[in-house]
């Protein structure tokens, strides 16, 4: 790729695009809610939240100096991220705390990009993150899930028109913001029934001597505040 082509490509990525009509923004939010609220649909769409959850663990593990051994995504929408390093300390705490907060924080970042008109940057950035995640996935279902998600972003980025790209981008961000809220409530329900004894909240309790319920409240605060702030950005409030 010559310098001119690289410059043109970069200009395309950082260029701003016009916002869709307000009613289309609301419509994408309604569609995203329909992908999160019904239990039958959620059992399928939750796989996308699991990608963000485990990707959050993996990214923070690398940023905190740990060695990432691999990520597994399972058909029951569970996942596992394995990293090496000190079993205690700040790096391990940040890694454990990243999972339940990652989808919502990604949604918040995406909302900020969309509010600034950077639809193309969001689509290409998400594609790059999925490509990086794919390298670390260690099971067939996980590879399939990430490839399908990445292919959707690539097709929309390269083949769809500006209107379709905007609708897709807003739908994805709404889904991350709304979908990020549900898992902490599911974890809360499991713990109330005596399950999920090795959840992220329980691991954090062992690492910090702070009760798991406090970490669960932390997850709720981050996800709900992200939905509130990201929603305001998307709606232009």
Buried (B, 14 or more C-beta within 10 A) or exposed (E): EEEEEEEEEEEEBEEEBEBBEEEBBBBBBEBBBEBBEEEEEBEEBBBBBBBBBBBBBBBBBBEBEBEBEBBBBBEEBEBBBBBEBEEEBEBBBBBBBBBBBBBBBBBBBBBBBBBEBBBBBBBBBBBEBBBEBBEBBEBEBBEBBBBEBBEBBBEBBEEBEEEEBBBBBBBBBBBBBBBBBBBBEEBBEEBEEEEBEEBBBBBBBEBBEBEBEEBBBBBBEBBBEBBEBBBEBBEEE
